[in-house]
Every structure is written in structure tokens, then in C-alpha cells.
């Protein structure tokens, strides 16, 4: 039998790193969900009372928008 390439300590470090990366990914997903939820809530508040559903996504710039340049954000 040969000597293993990774020691037990390296395996433990690798496992801890995998868990940390998975945890970071979960936190990032939670932040994305939270931002989307806030956007939806803000859209509902801004459009109430209305019959049209809200749209969280922004449409692409129109030809006129491109000619005029970027519009200032409100």
C-alpha cells in the first residue's frame, strides 16, 4: 500500500472549507431572496390600489432611452 496523498488534517481543513463555502452560498441566496421580497413589497405598496400586477424586472432600454443616455435614478 502507498502513502495517502492527503493527511487527515488536510481532509479536515478541506471539509471545513466546503462547509464554509456552502454556508456562504446559502447566505448569498438568502440575501437575494430578501432583496426580491423587498422589491415585490415596495412594488405592491407603490401600486396599491391598482388592478395590474407588479413587475420586479426592468424592461430593456428603449431606442429613445439609448439616444437620450442613462436616465437619472429616482
N, C-alpha and C positions, 0 to 999 in steps of 0.2 A: 504494500500500500504506500501511496505517496503522501507527502505532507500537504494538507489542505492549503489552498491559496489564501483564504481569508481566515483570520483568527476569530475566536468567539467574541472578542472585544469589537472587532470591525463589524461583525454581524449585528451586535447590539447597537452600534452607532448608526449603521445603515437602517435598522428597524426604527430607531428613534427619529431619524431624518425623514423616513417615509411617513411616519405618523404625523410629524410636524407639517410636512407638505400637504397631507390630506386635510389636516385641521385648517391650514391657511386657505386651502381651496374652498372648504366649507364656509369659512368666514367671508370670503370674497363673494360666494354665491348668495349668502345671506344679505350682504350689503347690496348686491344687485337687486334682489327681491324687494328689499326695503326701499330702494330708490324708485323702483317701478311702482310699488304700492303708494308711495308719497305722490308720484306723478299722477296716478289714477285718482287719488283722493283730491288733489288740487284741481284736476280737470273736472271732477264731479262738482266740487264747490263752486268753481268759476262758471259752470254751465247751468247751474240749478236756478230756476226751474226751466227745463228745456226738454224737447222731445227727441233730439238727436243724440245718439250715443257719443261718448268722448273718444278721441283718438290720441293715444300716447305717442305714436311715432310722428315724426315730422316729414312732410312731403319734400321731395327733392326741390331745389331751387328752380323757379321758372326761368324762361329765357329773359324776361324783363328783370327778374331779380339779378341774374348774372350781368346784365348790362349796367344796372344801377350800382352794382357792387354789393357787398355784405350789408344787410340791414342791421341797424343797432338793436341790441337786445334790450328788452323791457325790464 
